[in-house]
Amino acid sequence: MEDSQAYKEKKAFFEKVITLYGRNVVVEILEDTSIEIHKLHMADSNKTDGAIKKILSLAKKRDLEVLYHNKNALSRISKNAKQDQGVAIDIIAQSYKSANELKTLSKYRLIALDGIQNPQNLGMIVRSCAAGKVDGIILPKKSSAKISPLVIKASAGTLFKIPIYYCNTLENILPVLNDADIYALSSHAKTTIYNLQEGDKSIYVLGNESEGVSKEVQKLANASLAIPMQRGVESLNVAVTASLIAFKC
């Protein structure tokens, strides 16, 4: 029983660990003392000059252990050998939570992402949600953009300011959240986001950049909503749609 509990705690801990890479990104993270760091990884072939020198200095200031690896081992950690520049860092993202935690909340307003694959769009969505009236984002692990340096750059430093709830797929988690009102955004819907009376729990599902909300997820929604458009414009960028929902009164 104790072993089982220890395993669950260890698994829950590592679910919050996000690995990022790239010299500039690692410098920015080390300079932000609000971000908790688990491990710093370096290629043993790095020359100790420029950004590497700064990284080592910041690591020393924060009393971090530096783990050295050969290039192949580091690429397995970063999962991006072409862009890791010989450095990777594991951060503990306390705002990265299991979507199952939503079952314990009595009130929320969320945006769920269905197949959003462009990292820049994901980063801009995070930024809008962090700035607006949204309590969190549901981000599936499958068929979605992963949290990466590109996402961090597009979010303009807001990535860790709002809860991001992870799940395997929306098809798995939405039926579990059956006490919430689930709205799928669709250009064909007759009801708009502006003539909607929200309940205590609302989830707005935004679909893939080219195909919209999938049929499987559409079936799980209580209703479809549109954004009223003028002059024959058919659709908006998904990040713009997220902004309109985030700042909707």
C-alpha positions as CSV (number, residue, x, y, z in Angstrom):
1,M,0.0,0.0,0.0
2,E,2.8,2.4,1.0
3,D,4.7,1.5,-2.2
4,S,1.6,2.2,-4.2
5,Q,1.1,5.6,-2.6
6,A,4.8,6.4,-3.1
7,Y,4.5,5.5,-6.8
8,K,1.4,7.7,-7.2
9,E,3.2,10.7,-5.5
10,K,6.3,10.1,-7.7
11,K,4.1,10.0,-10.8
12,A,2.2,13.1,-9.8
13,F,5.5,14.9,-9.3
14,F,6.9,14.0,-12.6
15,E,3.7,14.9,-14.4
16,K,4.5,18.5,-13.4
17,V,8.1,18.4,-14.7
18,I,8.4,20.1,-18.1
19,T,11.7,19.9,-20.0
20,L,12.7,23.0,-22.0
21,Y,15.9,23.6,-24.0
22,G,17.9,26.2,-25.8
23,R,20.5,28.6,-24.3
24,N,18.4,31.8,-24.3
25,V,15.4,30.0,-22.9
26,V,17.5,28.4,-20.1
27,V,19.0,31.8,-19.2
28,E,15.5,33.3,-19.0
29,I,14.3,30.5,-16.7
30,L,17.3,30.7,-14.5
31,E,16.9,34.5,-14.1
32,D,13.2,34.0,-13.1
33,T,13.5,32.9,-9.4
34,S,9.7,32.3,-9.3
35,I,10.2,29.2,-11.5
36,E,11.2,26.1,-9.5
37,I,13.9,24.1,-11.2
38,H,14.4,20.3,-10.9
39,K,17.5,19.7,-12.9
40,L,19.9,21.4,-15.3
41,H,21.4,19.3,-18.1
42,M,24.4,20.3,-20.2
43,A,26.4,18.6,-23.0
44,D,29.9,17.8,-21.9
45,S,31.1,19.2,-25.3
46,N,30.0,22.7,-24.6
47,K,32.6,25.4,-24.7
48,T,32.5,27.5,-21.5
49,D,31.9,30.9,-23.0
50,G,29.1,33.3,-23.9
51,A,25.7,31.9,-22.9
52,I,27.1,28.8,-21.4
53,K,29.3,30.8,-19.0
54,K,26.2,32.8,-18.0
55,I,24.1,29.7,-17.5
56,L,26.8,28.2,-15.2
57,S,27.0,31.4,-13.3
58,L,23.3,31.6,-12.7
59,A,23.2,27.9,-11.8
60,K,25.9,28.5,-9.2
61,K,23.9,31.5,-7.8
62,R,20.8,29.3,-7.4
63,D,22.9,26.4,-6.0
64,L,21.8,24.0,-8.7
65,E,23.5,20.8,-9.6
66,V,24.6,20.6,-13.2
67,L,24.4,17.2,-14.8
68,Y,26.7,16.6,-17.8
69,H,25.8,14.2,-20.7
70,N,27.2,13.3,-24.1
71,K,25.3,14.8,-27.0
72,N,23.2,11.7,-27.7
73,A,22.1,11.4,-24.1
74,L,21.3,15.2,-24.0
75,S,19.2,14.9,-27.1
76,R,17.2,12.1,-25.5
77,I,16.4,14.5,-22.6
78,S,15.6,17.5,-24.7
79,K,13.9,15.5,-27.5
80,N,15.1,18.1,-29.9
81,A,18.8,17.5,-30.9
82,K,18.7,20.1,-33.6
83,Q,17.6,23.0,-31.4
84,D,18.7,22.2,-27.8
85,Q,22.1,24.0,-28.3
86,G,23.7,21.6,-25.7
87,V,21.4,22.6,-22.8
88,A,18.1,21.5,-21.3
89,I,16.4,22.3,-18.1
90,D,13.6,20.5,-16.1
91,I,11.2,22.9,-14.4
92,I,8.5,22.0,-11.9
93,A,5.4,23.7,-13.3
94,Q,3.0,24.0,-10.3
95,S,0.4,25.5,-12.7
96,Y,0.4,22.3,-14.8
97,K,-2.3,20.1,-13.3
98,S,-4.3,17.0,-14.1
99,A,-7.7,17.8,-15.6
100,N,-9.1,15.3,-13.1
101,E,-8.6,18.0,-10.4
102,L,-11.5,19.9,-12.1
103,K,-13.9,17.5,-10.6
104,T,-13.3,19.0,-7.2
105,L,-14.0,22.6,-8.3
106,S,-17.4,24.2,-7.8
107,K,-17.0,26.9,-10.3
108,Y,-14.8,27.6,-13.4
109,R,-14.6,29.1,-16.8
110,L,-12.2,27.2,-19.1
111,I,-11.0,27.0,-22.7
112,A,-10.4,23.5,-24.0
113,L,-8.1,23.0,-27.0
114,D,-9.0,20.3,-29.6
115,G,-6.1,19.6,-31.9
116,I,-4.3,23.0,-31.7
117,Q,-1.0,22.1,-33.2
118,N,0.7,25.4,-33.9
119,P,3.0,26.4,-31.0
120,Q,2.6,30.1,-31.7
121,N,-1.2,29.8,-31.5
122,L,-0.9,27.9,-28.3
123,G,1.4,30.6,-26.8
124,M,-0.9,33.4,-27.8
125,I,-4.0,31.5,-26.4
126,V,-2.2,31.2,-23.1
127,R,-1.4,34.9,-23.1
128,S,-5.0,35.9,-23.8
129,C,-6.4,33.5,-21.2
130,A,-3.9,34.7,-18.6
131,A,-4.9,38.3,-19.2
132,G,-8.6,37.7,-19.4
133,K,-11.5,36.1,-17.5
134,V,-10.5,32.5,-17.8
135,D,-9.7,30.1,-15.0
136,G,-7.6,27.7,-17.0
137,I,-6.9,25.9,-20.2
138,I,-7.5,22.2,-20.9
139,L,-4.6,20.9,-23.1
140,P,-4.7,17.3,-24.3
141,K,-1.4,15.5,-24.6
142,K,-2.4,13.8,-27.9
143,S,-2.6,15.6,-31.2
144,S,-1.7,19.0,-29.6
145,A,1.3,21.3,-29.6
146,K,3.6,20.6,-26.7
147,I,4.9,23.2,-24.2
148,S,8.1,24.3,-25.8
149,P,10.4,27.3,-26.2
150,L,8.3,28.5,-29.1
151,V,5.2,28.4,-26.9
152,I,7.0,30.3,-24.1
153,K,8.1,33.0,-26.5
154,A,4.6,33.4,-28.0
155,S,3.1,33.5,-24.5
156,A,5.4,36.5,-23.6
157,G,6.2,35.1,-20.2
158,T,2.6,34.3,-19.2
159,L,2.8,30.5,-19.5
160,F,3.1,29.8,-15.8
161,K,0.5,32.5,-14.7
162,I,-2.6,30.4,-15.5
163,P,-3.5,26.7,-14.7
164,I,-3.0,24.4,-17.7
165,Y,-5.0,21.1,-17.1
166,Y,-3.6,18.2,-19.0
167,C,-5.4,15.0,-20.2
168,N,-4.8,12.4,-22.8
169,T,-7.7,13.5,-25.0
170,L,-10.8,15.7,-24.7
171,E,-12.9,12.6,-25.4
172,N,-11.6,11.1,-22.2
173,I,-12.0,14.1,-19.9
174,L,-15.2,15.9,-21.1
175,P,-17.6,13.1,-20.1
176,V,-16.1,13.1,-16.6
177,L,-16.9,16.8,-16.4
178,N,-20.6,16.2,-17.2
179,D,-21.9,18.8,-14.7
180,A,-20.3,21.6,-16.8
181,D,-21.8,23.4,-19.8
182,I,-19.6,22.5,-22.8
183,Y,-19.7,24.8,-25.8
184,A,-18.1,23.9,-29.2
185,L,-17.1,27.0,-31.3
186,S,-18.5,26.7,-34.8
187,S,-19.0,29.2,-37.6
188,H,-22.3,27.4,-38.4
189,A,-23.9,27.8,-35.0
190,K,-26.9,30.1,-34.6
191,T,-26.3,31.0,-31.0
192,T,-23.4,33.4,-30.5
193,I,-21.0,33.8,-27.6
194,Y,-22.6,37.2,-26.8
195,N,-26.2,35.9,-26.2
196,L,-25.3,33.1,-23.9
197,Q,-26.2,32.9,-20.2
198,E,-23.3,31.1,-18.5
199,G,-23.7,28.7,-15.6
200,D,-21.2,28.1,-12.8
201,K,-19.1,25.7,-14.9
202,S,-18.4,26.5,-18.5
203,I,-16.0,25.0,-21.0
204,Y,-15.4,26.6,-24.4
205,V,-13.9,24.1,-26.9
206,L,-11.7,25.6,-29.7
207,G,-10.9,23.4,-32.6
208,N,-8.0,22.7,-34.9
209,E,-6.6,25.6,-37.0
210,S,-7.9,24.1,-40.3
211,E,-10.7,21.6,-39.4
212,G,-12.3,23.1,-36.3
213,V,-13.7,21.1,-33.5
214,S,-13.6,17.3,-34.3
215,K,-16.9,15.4,-34.7
216,E,-16.1,13.2,-31.7
217,V,-15.7,16.2,-29.4
218,Q,-18.7,18.0,-31.0
219,K,-20.9,15.2,-29.9
220,L,-19.9,15.8,-26.3
221,A,-20.8,19.5,-26.3
222,N,-24.1,20.8,-25.0
223,A,-24.3,23.4,-27.7
224,S,-22.4,25.1,-30.5
225,L,-21.5,28.8,-30.4
226,A,-20.5,31.2,-33.1
227,I,-18.7,34.6,-33.2
228,P,-20.8,36.9,-35.3
229,M,-18.9,38.0,-38.4
230,Q,-19.3,40.9,-40.8
231,R,-18.5,41.5,-44.5
232,G,-18.5,37.8,-45.4
233,V,-15.4,36.9,-43.3
234,E,-15.8,33.2,-42.5
235,S,-13.4,32.6,-39.6
236,L,-10.8,34.0,-37.2
237,N,-7.5,32.8,-36.1
238,V,-8.0,30.4,-33.1
239,A,-5.9,32.7,-30.9
240,V,-8.1,35.7,-31.7
241,T,-11.2,33.5,-30.9
242,A,-9.7,32.7,-27.5
243,S,-9.1,36.4,-26.8
244,L,-12.8,37.2,-27.6
245,I,-13.9,34.5,-25.2
246,A,-11.4,35.5,-22.5
247,F,-12.6,39.0,-22.4
248,K,-16.3,38.4,-22.9
249,C,-18.3,39.9,-20.1
